[in-house]
Every structure is written in C-alpha cells, then in structure tokens.
Amino acid sequence: MSRDKELDAKILRYHFVELWGVSTIASQLGIHHSTVDRVLCQAGMPKAERTRRASIVDLYHPMIIETLDKHPRLSAARLFVMAQQRGYRGGPSQFRAHVARLRPRKSAEAYLRLRTLPGDQAQVDWAHFGHVTIGRATRALMAFVMVLSWSRQIFVRFYLNARMDAFLHGHVAAFEAWGGVPRVLLYDNLRSAVLKRRGDTIQFNPTLLDLAAHYHFEPRPVAPARGNEKGRVERSIRYLRENFFAARPWSDIDDLNAQAETWCWGHSAQRPCAEDPRMTVSQAFDQERAHLMALPDNPFAADECTQVRIGKTPYARFDLNDYSVPHTHVQRTLTVRASLHSVRVLDAGVVLAEHARVYGKGEQIENPAHIEALVSVKRAARHHRGQDRLAHAAASSTALLGRAVERGHSLSRVVKELEELLDTYGASELEHAIVEALQRDVPHPNAVRQSLERRRELRHAPPPIAIALPNNDKARNIVVRPASLAAYDQLNDNSPHDDEPEPHTPEPRT
C-alpha cells in the first residue's frame, strides 16, 4: 500500500470509527486540515465550514470594493498605499490576498471559429529565436513566418534582424516559394505594417502599401488584443519552436534557412490538414495553389536603401561596419542599397562600389583598388595606413607601437616590420605574438618574430616562405646582373694543396 493510501485510510478510520473532528485528525497526523477535507470530500462527506476570524482588513472592504468598481485594473500595491493613508497598519501580503478575493473577475469570452476559403488568406508574424554572435556583433535571430490559413502550409525564413528590408524580402521569398499570392494578408500590429492606429483609423506603413500594390493583395491588421484572429500563425510559430528549432545544430544563417526550407516542404507538410484531416498539408496546398493570385512579371525590389555621409576617410558606415568607396567621393552624401548578401554604394544612380555584406561589428570591408588609388595620390597616407591595418588585424599592436615609441624606436620601421610579419604569419598568430612581447615588456618586432618562430616550431610547421614581391615599382623593376666567377677561380689556384701544410700564423698577444 502506498503512503498516500495509508494516510487516507487513517483519516477515514479516525473520522468514521473514532468520530474525531477534522482539526483533531490534522493535529494528530501532523498534516494540514485541507488534506483532511479533501479526503473526506472524496468519500462523500460535505466540507466542514469554519468560522472565519475577523481581520483588520475587513474595515477597508467597502473602500476596496468601491475603488475596484471604478478602476477594476488598479494594482493591489496602489490600493495598499490608499489604505495606509486611511489608517491601515497591517502587512502588504495579507492586504494583497484580500484584494485578490474582492477584485471582480472578467467574464470568459467565447470566440467564433474563423474559417477561410482556399487562397483567400495568409497570416504573417515575426518570431524571436535568441541571439547569435558574429565577430564582435550580437545579432537577434528572427524568423519571418507566413502560413496559409486554409491549407496551413508554412513558410519560414530566418534573418539577423527584423528591419523593413528583411520584412519585404520575406514576403517576396514566400510568394515565389508558393508560386502565387493570397488575396488577404493578416498582420499583428507590427511597426513594419501599421504606423499609427486610432480606433478604426489605420495608417499603414507606406512601404508595405507599395508591396501590396505590386502584388495586389490586401493588408489587414487584426484588432488589438485579438490573438485568436491570427491563431494560425501563432500556433505555427509554437510548432516551429518545438518541432524544428529545438536542439537543432546549424553552422550559419544560410545552413539554418536550407534546413528550414526542407522542413517546411517535408516533415511539416506531412501533418494532417486542420480543415480536412483526411488530407495532409501538402495535399491541401496542392489544391490551394490553384486559387492563389498570379505573380507579377518582376519581383518587388526589397533592398534596403539609405543615405550615408562620407567623412574624411573613404568609407561608408552601414549596419555597424565600414565599406570603402573611391577617395574622390569623401565629404559627400551617397546612397547605400543593401541586399542580404551585398552592399552597393551609389552616387546619382551610378554604382561606385560593391561589397559582400558582413554582419559583424567594426569591420572594414575594402576594395584594394580604392586604397591603392588613395595611397598613390597621397603618399603621406601610407604610414598611417600601416598603423590602421595593424590595428584592425591585431588589436594589441596599438599598445606595442606606443611603447616602442617611448623606448625610442623608429615608428615607421616598427610598423613596416610588423606588416611584413602580418603578411607572413597571419593576423591571429601576430596577435598572440604581440601579446607575449608586451607581457615580456619587449615592445620590438624582434621579440614578436621570436615568439612567432617559437609557436611555429611547437606546431612542427615548415618555415614561412615569402612569395610576394615588394609593393614598390622601383624594387620590382631592379635588374640583377650575374657576377663574374673569375675571382673565385683565381682564389682556387692560389689555395694550398691538400698535402702541403698551411703556414702557421702566430696568435696576437693580449
């Protein structure tokens, strides 16, 4: 017999045989009287009513009830302060318990089950899936989710933000994946969809209206606090978290999106359709596809477009990183058009620079032609360029250069030697070696070189071989003439024979 059943048997025996009261049983068995009440109620006995003791809160019940009638959502903490001003001297926990019993309960609301026709509606929302670290940046991992209301076909695309360009790109990708457009798209009150709302008056985001005009769908926001109106996308997000994302390994955002696409058309599409359990979601979508509106001839341009001011250095700051531009366009305002994978810098519609987009923080993405053009025009910039390159490749180099100057070393020579070590060994190894040199208080390139060689020998790696020519036209064009070997032949003739002893040279006295 389990312990609970044994306790229940004792309670019943003491009550029916010994005729003990509830309080006596609870006291003798060392349990709460509610446990005794529960066992007796399960046995068919009515619950014993106990006389409630008077409380100091009772005097304030009329004030609490009257205030809650006028302000039903007023917090218990504020009511406690009001009672204290009227002379209440009790504790807050007892007061909050009384307020909870006296607060009027909101009546439960019944909802109609919403039904849609094939191809008539889709529901859209963002979902947050934590954060990812890329370089020195921490990015929010967001999932754009769109679900067809009739077939329950899900589209998912992960992004590293929830900005307008990602919002637009999610729509375009969903329409292309489905091969059509629903007639109505239902949104929560997202900032990307609704800018302002006052009663029934809604101000849509103008960019969303441009998207709707391009694909001919109707954007429709749900009523405030009406989560049931977009319950299909809410349940799809919960299904996505539990069935796809939980405990799933992935390497980068592209890998995650590839797995999400396979899941949407594979495992997710094989679940029963809610409208007709005799069909799968995939079979229902095959029927709904024919009812979707046709795609336009050209997709909507979903790139992000913004104006940037170029400072004294030829870089355009966009999304926490700097992208190089021609030095002829400094101190000007240019246009940046960014897709998910590229960043273009334009001036009056003319593309000045195009780079691969990165999602780190504080990175410099450069076109070597931009920098070489600037260096050739302004030779004095070469010295500062070397320091800047070292600072981005090895952060500790700034401290080493400062301490080297304090010791009287030539800054330009130290920078040059460190750049050579950077080209030979790479940024990661150089950073480790500089840190070791600073710890040993030897801020000199020779100490850095010794540390690099020691780390190379520990890895049993072969010595590095420099294969690049100097970045100097004069050095590249040097003509090396072969030396004459006649002098070496003459030395060979005058050398002593093997059988002749060499002349003795007396050692100098010290």
C-alpha positions as CSV (number, residue, x, y, z in Angstrom):
1,M,0.0,0.0,0.0
2,S,1.4,3.4,-0.9
3,R,1.9,6.1,1.7
4,D,-0.9,8.3,0.4
5,K,-3.4,5.4,0.5
6,E,-2.3,4.6,4.0
7,L,-2.8,8.2,5.1
8,D,-6.2,8.3,3.5
9,A,-7.2,5.1,5.3
10,K,-6.1,6.5,8.7
11,I,-8.1,9.7,8.1
12,L,-11.3,7.8,7.2
13,R,-10.9,5.4,10.2
14,Y,-10.4,8.2,12.7
15,H,-13.4,10.1,11.3
16,F,-15.9,7.3,11.0
17,V,-14.8,5.0,13.7
18,E,-13.2,7.2,16.4
19,L,-15.5,10.1,15.5
20,W,-12.6,12.6,15.5
21,G,-13.1,16.1,14.1
22,V,-11.1,17.5,11.2
23,S,-8.9,19.7,13.3
24,T,-8.1,16.8,15.7
25,I,-7.2,14.5,12.8
26,A,-5.0,17.1,11.2
27,S,-3.3,17.8,14.6
28,Q,-2.6,14.2,15.4
29,L,-1.3,13.2,12.0
30,G,0.7,16.4,11.5
31,I,-1.0,17.5,8.3
32,H,-3.0,20.5,7.1
33,H,-6.7,20.5,7.6
34,S,-7.3,21.0,3.9
35,T,-5.8,17.5,3.3
36,V,-8.3,16.0,5.7
37,D,-11.1,18.0,4.0
38,R,-10.0,16.6,0.6
39,V,-10.1,13.0,1.7
40,L,-13.5,13.4,3.4
41,C,-14.9,15.1,0.4
42,Q,-13.7,12.3,-1.9
43,A,-15.5,9.9,0.5
44,G,-18.8,11.9,0.1
45,M,-18.7,14.0,3.2
46,P,-19.6,17.7,3.0
47,K,-16.8,20.1,3.6
48,A,-16.7,21.4,7.2
49,E,-17.4,25.2,7.4
50,R,-15.1,27.0,9.8
51,T,-15.7,30.3,11.4
52,R,-13.6,33.0,9.8
53,R,-11.7,35.2,12.2
54,A,-12.0,38.9,12.0
55,S,-9.2,40.8,10.2
56,I,-8.1,44.4,10.3
57,V,-8.6,44.5,6.5
58,D,-12.3,44.0,7.0
59,L,-12.8,47.7,7.9
60,Y,-11.4,48.6,4.5
61,H,-13.5,46.2,2.4
62,P,-16.1,48.9,1.4
63,M,-13.3,51.3,0.2
64,I,-11.6,48.4,-1.8
65,I,-14.9,47.3,-3.4
66,E,-15.9,50.9,-4.3
67,T,-12.5,51.7,-5.8
68,L,-12.3,48.4,-7.8
69,D,-15.8,49.1,-9.2
70,K,-14.5,52.4,-10.7
71,H,-11.0,51.1,-11.5
72,P,-11.0,47.4,-11.9
73,R,-7.4,47.2,-13.1
74,L,-5.9,49.2,-10.2
75,S,-3.0,47.4,-8.7
76,A,-3.1,46.0,-5.1
77,A,0.1,48.0,-4.3
78,R,-1.7,51.2,-5.1
79,L,-4.7,50.1,-3.0
80,F,-2.4,49.3,-0.2
81,V,-1.0,52.8,-0.2
82,M,-4.6,54.2,-0.2
83,A,-5.5,52.1,2.8
84,Q,-2.3,53.2,4.7
85,Q,-3.4,56.8,4.1
86,R,-6.7,55.9,5.8
87,G,-5.1,54.3,8.8
88,Y,-4.3,50.7,7.8
89,R,-1.4,49.3,9.8
90,G,-1.3,45.7,8.6
91,G,1.2,44.0,6.3
92,P,1.1,44.1,2.5
93,S,0.8,40.3,1.9
94,Q,-2.4,39.9,3.9
95,F,-3.8,43.0,2.2
96,R,-3.0,41.7,-1.3
97,A,-4.7,38.4,-0.5
98,H,-7.9,40.2,0.4
99,V,-7.7,42.4,-2.7
100,A,-7.4,39.2,-4.9
101,R,-10.6,37.8,-3.4
102,L,-12.5,41.1,-3.8
103,R,-11.3,42.0,-7.3
104,P,-14.1,41.5,-9.9
105,R,-13.4,38.6,-12.3
106,K,-13.7,39.3,-16.0
107,S,-16.3,37.0,-17.6
108,A,-14.9,34.5,-20.0
109,E,-15.3,35.4,-23.7
110,A,-16.4,33.0,-26.3
111,Y,-14.9,33.1,-29.8
112,L,-16.3,32.1,-33.2
113,R,-14.2,29.7,-35.1
114,L,-12.8,31.5,-38.1
115,R,-12.9,29.8,-41.5
116,T,-11.4,30.8,-44.7
117,L,-11.5,29.8,-48.4
118,P,-8.6,28.3,-50.3
119,G,-6.2,31.1,-51.5
120,D,-8.1,33.7,-49.6
121,Q,-5.9,34.5,-46.6
122,A,-2.4,34.1,-45.1
123,Q,-1.2,35.2,-41.7
124,V,2.2,36.9,-41.1
125,D,4.3,37.5,-38.0
126,W,7.9,37.7,-36.6
127,A,9.3,35.3,-34.0
128,H,12.4,35.8,-31.9
129,F,14.8,32.9,-31.6
130,G,17.5,34.3,-29.3
131,H,20.8,35.9,-30.4
132,V,23.8,34.8,-32.4
133,T,27.4,36.2,-32.2
134,I,29.2,37.2,-35.4
135,G,32.6,38.6,-34.8
136,R,32.1,41.4,-32.2
137,A,28.4,41.8,-33.0
138,T,25.5,40.2,-31.3
139,R,22.6,39.9,-33.7
140,A,19.0,39.0,-33.0
141,L,17.9,35.8,-34.7
142,M,14.4,36.5,-36.2
143,A,12.1,34.2,-38.1
144,F,9.7,35.5,-40.7
145,V,6.7,33.2,-40.7
146,M,3.8,33.2,-43.1
147,V,1.1,30.5,-43.1
148,L,-1.8,29.9,-45.5
149,S,-4.9,29.9,-43.4
150,W,-6.7,27.1,-45.4
151,S,-4.0,24.5,-46.1
152,R,-1.7,25.5,-43.2
153,Q,1.3,25.4,-45.5
154,I,4.2,27.2,-43.6
155,F,6.9,29.4,-45.0
156,V,9.9,30.2,-42.7
157,R,12.9,32.4,-43.4
158,F,15.5,33.3,-40.7
159,Y,17.1,36.8,-40.6
160,L,19.6,38.6,-38.4
161,N,17.2,41.5,-37.8
162,A,13.5,42.4,-38.2
163,R,14.0,45.6,-40.2
164,M,11.9,46.6,-43.2
165,D,14.2,45.1,-45.9
166,A,14.0,41.7,-44.2
167,F,10.3,42.0,-43.8
168,L,9.9,42.8,-47.5
169,H,12.3,40.1,-48.6
170,G,10.3,37.5,-46.5
171,H,7.1,38.4,-48.4
172,V,8.8,38.1,-51.8
173,A,10.5,34.8,-50.9
174,A,7.2,33.3,-49.6
175,F,5.3,34.3,-52.8
176,E,7.9,32.9,-55.0
177,A,8.1,29.6,-53.0
178,W,4.3,29.2,-53.2
179,G,4.1,30.3,-56.8
180,G,1.3,32.7,-56.0
181,V,-0.1,35.4,-53.7
182,P,-3.1,35.2,-51.2
183,R,-5.8,37.8,-51.5
184,V,-5.5,39.0,-47.9
185,L,-2.5,39.1,-45.6
186,L,-3.3,39.4,-41.9
187,Y,-0.8,41.2,-39.6
188,D,-0.4,41.8,-36.0
189,N,0.1,45.5,-35.1
190,L,3.8,45.3,-36.3
191,R,5.7,48.6,-36.8
192,S,6.6,47.3,-40.3
193,A,2.8,47.1,-41.1
194,V,1.0,49.7,-39.0
195,L,2.5,53.1,-38.1
196,K,-0.5,54.5,-36.2
197,R,-3.9,53.3,-35.1
198,R,-6.7,55.2,-33.5
199,G,-10.0,53.3,-33.3
200,D,-10.8,52.1,-36.8
201,T,-8.5,54.6,-38.4
202,I,-5.3,52.9,-39.5
203,Q,-2.1,54.4,-41.0
204,F,-0.3,51.7,-42.9
205,N,3.5,51.7,-43.5
206,P,3.8,53.3,-47.0
207,T,6.5,50.7,-48.0
208,L,4.1,47.9,-47.2
209,L,1.4,49.6,-49.3
210,D,3.9,49.7,-52.2
211,L,4.5,46.0,-51.7
212,A,0.7,45.4,-51.6
213,A,0.2,47.4,-54.8
214,H,2.9,45.5,-56.6
215,Y,1.4,42.0,-55.7
216,H,-2.3,43.2,-55.5
217,F,-3.0,41.8,-52.0
218,E,-4.9,43.5,-49.2
219,P,-3.0,44.1,-46.0
220,R,-5.3,43.7,-43.0
221,P,-4.3,44.2,-39.3
222,V,-6.0,42.3,-36.6
223,A,-7.9,44.1,-33.9
224,P,-5.9,45.0,-30.8
225,A,-5.8,42.2,-28.1
226,R,-7.4,39.7,-30.6
227,G,-4.8,37.0,-30.8
228,N,-7.5,34.5,-31.9
229,E,-7.7,36.3,-35.3
230,K,-4.2,35.2,-36.2
231,G,-4.1,32.0,-34.2
232,R,-2.9,30.0,-37.2
233,V,0.5,31.8,-37.4
234,E,0.8,31.8,-33.6
235,R,0.4,28.0,-33.5
236,S,2.7,27.7,-36.4
237,I,5.4,29.6,-34.5
238,R,5.0,27.4,-31.5
239,Y,5.1,24.3,-33.8
240,L,8.3,25.7,-35.4
241,R,10.0,26.2,-32.0
242,E,9.2,22.7,-30.7
243,N,9.4,20.6,-33.8
244,F,12.1,22.3,-35.8
245,F,14.3,24.7,-33.9
246,A,14.7,22.9,-30.6
247,A,18.1,21.1,-30.3
248,R,18.9,21.6,-34.0
249,P,22.6,22.1,-34.9
250,W,23.3,24.6,-37.6
251,S,26.5,26.4,-38.8
252,D,25.3,29.7,-40.2
253,I,22.2,31.5,-41.3
254,D,22.3,30.0,-44.8
255,D,22.5,26.5,-43.4
256,L,19.6,27.2,-41.0
257,N,17.4,28.5,-43.8
258,A,18.3,25.5,-46.0
259,Q,17.2,23.2,-43.2
260,A,14.0,25.3,-42.6
261,E,13.0,25.0,-46.3
262,T,13.5,21.2,-46.2
263,W,11.3,21.1,-43.0
264,C,8.5,23.2,-44.5
265,W,8.2,21.1,-47.6
266,G,9.0,17.8,-45.9
267,H,8.1,16.9,-42.3
268,S,5.8,19.9,-41.7
269,A,3.8,19.3,-44.9
270,Q,3.1,15.7,-44.0
271,R,1.0,16.6,-40.9
272,P,-2.8,16.3,-41.2
273,C,-4.6,19.3,-42.5
274,A,-6.8,21.0,-39.9
275,E,-9.6,21.8,-42.4
276,D,-9.8,18.2,-43.6
277,P,-7.8,15.6,-41.5
278,R,-8.2,13.1,-44.4
279,M,-5.6,15.2,-46.3
280,T,-2.1,16.2,-45.4
281,V,-1.0,19.8,-45.5
282,S,0.9,19.1,-48.7
283,Q,-2.2,17.7,-50.4
284,A,-4.3,20.6,-49.3
285,F,-1.7,23.0,-50.5
286,D,-1.7,21.4,-54.0
287,Q,-5.4,22.2,-54.1
288,E,-5.0,25.8,-52.7
289,R,-2.2,26.7,-55.1
290,A,-4.6,26.9,-58.0
291,H,-6.6,29.6,-56.0
292,L,-3.7,31.9,-55.4
293,M,-3.3,35.1,-57.4
294,A,-0.6,35.0,-60.1
295,L,2.8,36.5,-59.5
296,P,3.8,39.7,-61.4
297,D,6.4,39.6,-64.1
298,N,9.1,41.1,-61.9
299,P,9.7,40.7,-58.2
300,F,9.4,43.7,-55.8
301,A,12.7,45.4,-55.0
302,A,13.3,44.5,-51.4
303,D,16.8,46.0,-50.9
304,E,17.3,48.5,-48.1
305,C,18.0,52.0,-49.3
306,T,19.5,54.7,-47.1
307,Q,21.6,57.9,-47.3
308,V,25.1,57.9,-45.7
309,R,27.5,60.8,-45.2
310,I,31.1,60.0,-46.2
311,G,33.6,61.6,-43.8
312,K,37.3,62.4,-44.4
313,T,38.2,58.8,-44.8
314,P,36.8,56.9,-47.9
315,Y,34.4,54.6,-46.0
316,A,30.6,54.4,-45.9
317,R,29.2,53.4,-42.5
318,F,26.3,50.9,-42.8
319,D,24.9,48.5,-40.3
320,L,27.9,48.8,-37.8
321,N,30.6,48.3,-40.5
322,D,32.6,50.4,-42.9
323,Y,32.7,49.8,-46.7
324,S,35.3,51.5,-48.8
325,V,34.4,54.0,-51.6
326,P,36.7,55.9,-54.1
327,H,38.6,58.6,-52.3
328,T,37.2,61.2,-54.8
329,H,33.8,61.0,-53.1
330,V,34.7,61.9,-49.5
331,Q,32.8,64.7,-47.7
332,R,29.7,63.8,-49.7
333,T,26.3,62.2,-49.2
334,L,25.9,58.9,-51.1
335,T,23.2,56.2,-51.3
336,V,23.6,52.7,-50.0
337,R,21.5,49.9,-51.4
338,A,21.9,46.7,-49.4
339,S,20.6,43.2,-50.0
340,L,21.0,40.2,-47.8
341,H,24.4,39.4,-49.3
342,S,25.8,42.6,-50.9
343,V,26.2,46.3,-50.3
344,R,26.3,48.8,-53.2
345,V,27.2,52.5,-52.8
346,L,25.8,54.8,-55.5
347,D,26.1,58.4,-56.4
348,A,23.1,59.7,-58.5
349,G,22.3,56.2,-59.6
350,V,25.9,55.3,-60.6
351,V,27.4,52.4,-58.7
352,L,30.7,53.5,-57.1
353,A,31.4,50.4,-55.0
354,E,30.0,46.9,-54.4
355,H,31.0,44.7,-51.5
356,A,29.9,41.4,-49.9
357,R,27.8,42.2,-46.9
358,V,29.1,41.3,-43.4
359,Y,27.2,41.1,-40.2
360,G,30.0,41.7,-37.7
361,K,30.8,44.9,-35.9
362,G,33.5,47.5,-36.5
363,E,34.9,45.7,-39.6
364,Q,36.4,47.4,-42.6
365,I,35.4,45.9,-45.9
366,E,37.8,47.3,-48.6
367,N,38.3,47.2,-52.3
368,P,42.1,47.2,-52.7
369,A,41.8,49.4,-55.8
370,H,40.2,52.2,-53.6
371,I,43.0,52.1,-51.1
372,E,45.8,51.8,-53.7
373,A,44.4,54.9,-55.6
374,L,44.4,56.9,-52.4
375,V,47.9,55.9,-51.5
376,S,49.2,56.7,-54.9
377,V,47.7,60.2,-54.7
378,K,48.7,60.8,-51.1
379,R,52.0,59.1,-50.3
380,A,51.9,60.5,-46.8
381,A,48.9,58.3,-46.0
382,R,51.0,55.1,-46.3
383,H,52.4,55.5,-42.8
384,H,49.0,55.9,-41.2
385,R,47.6,53.2,-43.4
386,G,50.0,50.7,-42.0
387,Q,49.0,51.5,-38.4
388,D,45.3,51.3,-39.3
389,R,45.8,47.9,-41.0
390,L,47.7,46.6,-38.0
391,A,45.1,47.9,-35.6
392,H,42.3,46.0,-37.4
393,A,44.3,42.8,-37.8
394,A,45.9,42.7,-34.3
395,A,44.3,45.0,-31.7
396,S,47.3,44.8,-29.3
397,S,49.6,46.3,-32.0
398,T,48.4,49.8,-30.9
399,A,49.9,49.3,-27.4
400,L,53.1,47.8,-28.8
401,L,53.6,50.8,-31.1
402,G,53.1,53.3,-28.3
403,R,55.6,51.6,-26.0
404,A,58.1,51.2,-28.9
405,V,58.0,55.0,-29.5
406,E,58.5,55.5,-25.8
407,R,61.7,53.4,-25.9
408,G,63.0,55.5,-28.8
409,H,62.4,53.1,-31.7
410,S,61.5,54.3,-35.2
411,L,57.7,54.1,-35.6
412,S,57.9,53.7,-39.4
413,R,60.4,50.9,-39.2
414,V,58.4,49.1,-36.5
415,V,55.2,49.4,-38.5
416,K,56.9,48.1,-41.6
417,E,58.4,45.1,-39.9
418,L,55.1,44.2,-38.2
419,E,53.3,44.5,-41.5
420,E,55.8,42.0,-43.0
421,L,55.2,39.6,-40.1
422,L,51.4,40.1,-40.7
423,D,51.8,39.1,-44.3
424,T,54.0,36.1,-43.5
425,Y,52.2,34.6,-40.4
426,G,48.7,36.0,-40.5
427,A,46.6,38.1,-38.1
428,S,45.8,35.5,-35.4
429,E,49.4,34.4,-34.9
430,L,50.6,38.0,-34.9
431,E,48.1,39.0,-32.2
432,H,49.3,36.1,-30.0
433,A,53.0,37.1,-30.5
434,I,52.4,40.8,-29.8
435,V,50.6,39.9,-26.5
436,E,53.6,37.7,-25.5
437,A,56.0,40.5,-26.3
438,L,54.1,43.0,-24.3
439,Q,53.9,40.6,-21.3
440,R,57.7,40.3,-21.5
441,D,58.0,44.1,-21.7
442,V,59.9,43.9,-25.0
443,P,58.0,46.1,-27.5
444,H,60.1,45.4,-30.5
445,P,59.5,43.5,-33.8
446,N,62.4,41.1,-33.0
447,A,60.6,39.9,-29.9
448,V,57.4,39.4,-31.9
449,R,59.4,37.5,-34.5
450,Q,60.9,35.2,-31.9
451,S,57.5,34.4,-30.4
452,L,56.1,33.6,-33.9
453,E,59.0,31.3,-34.7
454,R,58.7,29.5,-31.3
455,R,54.9,28.9,-31.9
456,R,55.7,27.7,-35.4
457,E,58.3,25.2,-34.1
458,L,55.8,23.9,-31.5
459,R,53.3,23.2,-34.3
460,H,56.1,21.5,-36.3
461,A,55.2,23.7,-39.2
462,P,57.7,24.5,-42.0
463,P,59.4,27.9,-42.2
464,P,57.3,30.5,-44.0
465,I,58.4,31.4,-47.5
466,A,57.6,34.9,-48.7
467,I,56.5,34.6,-52.4
468,A,55.1,38.1,-52.9
469,L,57.3,40.8,-54.4
470,P,57.6,44.2,-52.6
471,N,54.7,46.6,-53.2
472,N,57.2,49.1,-54.8
473,D,57.5,49.7,-58.5
474,K,61.2,50.6,-58.2
475,A,62.0,47.4,-56.4
476,R,60.1,45.3,-58.8
477,N,62.0,46.7,-61.8
478,I,65.5,46.2,-60.5
479,V,67.7,44.2,-63.0
480,V,70.0,41.8,-61.2
481,R,73.2,41.2,-63.3
482,P,75.1,37.9,-62.7
483,A,78.5,38.4,-61.0
484,S,81.7,37.1,-62.7
485,L,83.2,34.0,-61.1
486,A,86.8,34.6,-62.4
487,A,87.9,35.9,-59.0
488,Y,86.8,32.7,-57.3
489,D,88.8,30.7,-59.9
490,Q,91.9,32.7,-59.1
491,L,91.5,32.2,-55.4
492,N,91.2,28.5,-56.0
493,D,94.5,28.4,-57.9
494,N,96.3,30.2,-55.1
495,S,94.9,27.9,-52.4
496,P,97.3,25.5,-50.7
497,H,97.3,21.8,-51.8
498,D,95.9,19.2,-49.6
499,D,99.4,17.6,-49.0
500,E,101.1,20.9,-48.1
501,P,100.8,22.2,-44.6
502,E,99.2,25.6,-44.2
503,P,101.5,28.3,-43.0
504,H,101.5,29.0,-39.2
505,T,100.1,32.3,-38.2
506,P,101.1,33.4,-34.7
507,E,98.3,34.4,-32.4
508,P,98.3,38.0,-31.3
509,R,99.2,38.6,-27.7
510,T,96.5,40.0,-25.4
